[in-house]
Amino acid sequence: MSLMPARALKSFACGDVVPGCTRTFRGGDDAEILALVAAHAAADHGLAEVPAAVVDAVRANITTVLAPVG
């Protein structure tokens, strides 16, 4: 049995912090996730600045997932 190569990615589901939101994000590291989430928060939730408590909640809910390579 051969295993497919995989790489670790970071993942975040906005609904883990904002009930009802279905957006999900994947990126190479926490900083990339936070940048994506900040843009989403501004565009879809009307937050010009993301409060520190929300950033902390996002960080606490970022997970590592394995994604196939290729």
Secondary structure by P-SEA (a helix, b strand, c coil): ccccbbbbbbbbbcccccccccbbbbcccaaaaaaaaaaaaaaccccccccaaaaaaaaaabbbbbbbcc
